[in-house]
Structure formats: structure tokens, C-alpha cells
């Protein structure tokens, strides 16, 4: 399963007032996510970037039945939960914790949040959707208390169907998340400067 292998940047947890967990995509690294700190206004943040075993959070597509990606999927979700717990134990409340990811990491961010809805600082999904061959309202219970959620994706995207991004946003909104879904025509499977600017405006321009 996934070991707790985390790179830290920004302020130390015991000195920070806010924290962000940054989750890489399939085949990526924690360094990939930390490179985004050059473009996101994370001044004053403790930054945590976990590294997946063999660079992959779960082995198959996020669109297969969840059981096919076990036990890796649950291990990854447990790891994110452990990091959230570490952050809260340091004195930073959940409403000051942000969870972000790209691609497979975006899917993991959304799935963790949907399984554990609460008032977070924000959930940021650069190209992702909820995990499983089918997703439905009755899979997830709880209240986000208007946590802001951003999902950005391309139309088309080679890995993330637009309809899955739309359905994921709908489910999270029904759980009382304050959702923003931006669909970019022919963007490709990348994080664009436009997405980064939007995230800075929605979450960090305060």
C-alpha cells in the first residue's frame, strides 16, 4: 500500500494558518505538484505533496468499478485523511485546509472530499471526476457547508469524459458545495495558465 512519503514546502505546519495538500497524477511526482507553487499565491501556506507508491495512486482507469482499483484506492484515500488529521492536530482547522490535484490526483481529491464532506478551505480539481464505473447521489452523504470546489477540464479530454466532470459537480453541489465547473474547448490534458488564474481568484486572492 501507499507509504506516508510527503514533501513539505512553504511554512512549517506549526507556524502556518492555512495548509494545502497537492496530489500528483498518474506517473507524476510530488515535485510536479510543488512546481505549481510558482503560479499559485500560497503565501503563508504549509504545503504538503504526498508521493504515490510507484507514482500511481490506483492501477486502473478511474472509470472502472472501484473494487478493481482496490486496495490501492482506499489506501490512497486513507493517506489523504491522515494528512488532513496531521494538519488539524497542528492547529489548522479544516476550513483552512485546501485539497488539490491534477488528473488522477484530481479524481482522488474529489473522491476523498465526497466521502468526507465538511467545511474545507477549498477543493481544487485540475481535470478530474468522482471515481467508479457509475456514480450516483446516494453513494455520498453529508454537508460541505458551502466549501468552494473548482473542477476544470477540457472538451474533449483523453482521460476524463466531460459528462463525468459535469455529473461530479452536480453531486457535490447537492452536498451543499459551492461549485465552479469550467470546461475549456480543446485544452488537452494539462493545467493551463487560465485555470491557475481562476484558482488564484476563487481561492487565494484575499
N, C-alpha and C positions, 0 to 999 in steps of 0.2 A: 504494500500500500504506500501512499504518499508519506514521506517523511516531512518533518517540520523544518524545511530548508527555506529561510526567508532572508532576503536582502533588505536592509533598512537604509533610509535616506531622510533628509530633512531634519527636523528637530527630534530629539530623543522623546520617547513616549512620556516620560515623567516631566518633561518641560513643555510639551505641546498642548494646545487647547483643542486641536482638531486632528483627525487621522484619516488616511485613505489607504485602502487595500487595492493593489493594482495587479490584475490576474492576466497572465500572458495566454496566447493562443496555442493551438496545436503546433508542435515543432518549434515553438518560441522559447524565450528565456525571460527570467526576471529582468535582465539588463534591457531587453526590448521595451518593457513597460516603463522602466526608470528613465529611458530616453525621452519619454513624453513629458517629463517634468521640465524640459526646456521650453515647452509650449503651453503648459497649464500653470495657472497662477496659484501655486501651492505654498506660498509663503506662510510660515507658521505651522505647517502640517508635519506630523510624523507620517512617513511614507513606508509602507510595508509591501514588498513584492515577493510573494511566495514562488517557489520553483517546483514544477511538477516532476515526479519521477519519470525519467526518460523523455522529458519535455512534453508529455501528453497527460491531460487530466483524466481522460477516459478513452478507450481504444477505438470505438466506432463512431459513426456519424451521430449527431445529437438527435437525428430523426428516427433512429431505430428504437424499439421498445427499451425502456430504461433498464430492464433486467439484463439485457445483453451488454450493457456497459458497467455492470456490477462485477466485483465490489469497488471498482475504481471510482465510480461516480460518487457513491456515498462517502468514500474516504476523502475525496476532494471537498465535498460539502462539509464534512466534519472538520477538515482543516480550516476552512474559512470561518466556521463557527468558533474554532479555538482561537483564531486571531482576533475575532470580534471580542471574545471574552478577555483575551490579554489586554486589549485596548481599554475596555471598560474597567478592568481591575487597576489600570494605571491612573484612572481618574477621569478619563474622557467619556462622556455619556454617549449613548447610541445616536442621539440626534446630532452629534458632531462627527459621526463616522460615515465615510463615503466608501462605496464598493464599486470598483470599475473593472472593466475587462475588454479585451478585443477577441472577436471570433469565438473560439471555444471558451476563452475566458469570459467573454460577454455572456454566453449561454450559462456558464457556471454562476456568474454574478446574479443573473435574473432568477435562476432556479433556486439558489440559496435564499435570495430575498423572498421569493414567493412561498417557499417553505417556512420562512421565519419572518413574517411581516411584522413591522414595528415602525416607530418613527426614527428613521435614519437621516443623516445629513443629505444623502442622495445615492441613487443607483445609476451608474453610467454604463451603457452597453454599446460599445462600438461594434456594430454588426453582430447581432445575436438574437436568440429567442429562447423560450422555455423548452425544456428537454423532454423528448419522448416521441413515439410514433403518432400519438394522439394526445392532445391537451384539452382539458375541459375545466369549467368553473368549479366543479365540485372536488377537484383534486387539491385545491388550495383554500385554506380558511384563515381568517384573521383580518387585521386592520393596519394599513400603513400610516394612518393618521396624516394623510396628505404629504407623505415623503415624495420629493420630486424624483422622477425617473425619466431618463433620456435613453431612447433607442434610436440609433442612426444606422441606416442600411442602404444598400444600393439596389436599384431596379434596372436590370436583374443583378443577382449576386450568385456566384457559382456554388456557394455552400449554404446560404441562408435564404430560403424562399421568402419572398415579400409577404405572402399570406401568413406565414408563421410569425413574422415580426408584428404584423397587424393584430393577429389573434392574441399574441402575448401581451401587447399593450392593452388590449381590451380586458383581459383577465386581471391584469394589475390595476387597471382603473376601477374595476368592480370591487377590488380590495381596498379602495379609497387611496390609491396612489395618485399623485398629481403628475400625469404622464405627458411626455412630449415625444412624438414619433416623427422623425424626419426621414423621408425617402428621397434619395439622390439618384437622378437618372444617369445610368451608365457610369457610376462612380468606380465600380470594381471593388474587390475585396481588400480595402485599405482604410486607413484613418486619414481623413482629409483635413486640411487647414480649416475648412469651413466648419467641420464637426468640432474641432478643437476650439474655435472661436465661439461656437454656440454653447459648448460646455462651460467655457470660461464665463460667459454672460449669464447662463442659467444658475450656475453653482458657486462661482468663486468671485464674481465682481461685486464685492460688498465692502 
